[in-house]
Amino acid sequence: MARTAGNVLLVAALVGAWGCESKTSEAPQVATESRRAVLAHTDGLVGKALSDFVTAAQTLESSVLAWQSDPSKLGQAQQAFHAAMDTWQQVEVVQVGPLAAMGVSPGAADQRDFIYSWPLTNPCRIDQATANAEYTDLSGAAVNIRGLDALEYLLFVDGTGNACPENSTLNSSGQWEALGPSEVEARRADFAAAVAADLVANAKAAQGGHSDFSPGFVDGDSPFSSQREAMNALTTAMFYLAQEVKDMKVAPPIGVADCASATCPEAIESRFAGRSLRNVRINLETFRAVFVADDTTGFDALLAEAGGVQTANDIVGEVDAALAILAQLQRDFPEAIEPDAAQLELLFQHLRSLSTLLKTEFITLLDLDLPAKAEGDND
């Protein structure tokens, strides 16, 4: 979206003011009840998404168990996976409280990684665990052989080969070859059943953790020292769109960043289920649902109170423009990388403009702190 000269001047003025003024404990431009309404609105979205995910995870477990007994039911298990991942991609954008990474915000407990550990996904490690039957007890297992990303590989991987290098012990020792195709398929089904059961347990734990965290989040109470600190935690979560989506889900595959060649298809988020851009679409839709609240106060109304109507409009405009591009794309990664290169580049540009708005006008107008993970991003 084109930025006017007035917008540019506003950004410069705001950034200059931000750089030379200390932040107050409460922003004078915005009413306390308005900020609480934003927190309550988001809390409701997170609570519903987690409740829906528990249901989806239970359906997925049932479908995987059916596949374990009857290989012809793989397609049903794959459909159940897509339904569960659709719901989880909503949660990805609002990782607050126990879902957040330790040290990022108050109440964080790393619960997210036990459900979806991307980008720590490691197909070779899953194959090693398959060969060694390490899936009989996942309670203390590393996150890269658990959760939705492990299930994606087990449900969608093509063939009975493995993802490890030829010189790995798994291959050089003949261990994988000795299993044979039928045993590999049987073990993958057993592994998937164990992962699905573990997923349900962790989904319920995440739902319970959020229920305990919810009152303090909405009221800016324990584990938070103030309402502003709770708002900062929410803002950090929402920067998922500026960091993980822009810099990890879109930029590397199309060769814009963190890619040593023209494109890097190996960096694709959903390499096996083929739903990378579907995930991005859901991430954007969820961000929009958090930002714009129809029946209560959203960030758009909060910005209006702070004199930032144009900023709110610009943010929504960038999100809608990105969603419009995704709606036009008929292919997902990796097939889309070359034929849809121009549209994917434009998608990245809208995400970059959105990131700039969040790091400058949004943060400054609402008197919030720039998340640590965004400080080194120069886009």
Salt bridges, closest charged atoms under 4 A:
GLU26 OE1 - ARG35 NH2 2.51
ASP43 OD1 - HIS210 NE2 2.81
ASP52 OD2 - LYS48 NZ 2.71
ASP86 OD1 - ARG275 NH2 2.70
ASP86 OD2 - ARG278 NH2 2.82
GLU92 OE1 - ARG112 NH2 2.81
ASP113 OD1 - ARG112 NH1 3.05
ASP127 OD1 - ARG188 NH2 3.14
GLU134 OE1 - ARG125 NH2 2.56
GLU183 OE2 - ARG187 NE 2.78
ASP198 OD2 - ARG146 NE 2.99
ASP219 OD1 - ARG36 NE 2.78
GLU244 OE1 - LYS373 NZ 3.38
ASP247 OD1 - LYS246 NZ 2.52
GLU269 OE1 - LYS249 NZ 3.29
GLU285 OE2 - ARG281 NH1 3.25
GLU318 OE1 - HIS350 ND1 2.75
ASP320 OD1 - ARG288 NE 2.65
ASP340 OD1 - ARG331 NH2 2.74
GLU361 OE2 - ARG3 NH2 2.65
ASP367 OD1 - LYS23 NZ 3.80
ASP367 OD2 - ARG228 NE 3.57
ASP369 OD1 - ARG228 NH2 2.86
ASP377 OD2 - LYS246 NZ 3.15
ASP377 OD2 - LYS359 NZ 3.93
ASP379 OD2 - LYS246 NZ 2.74
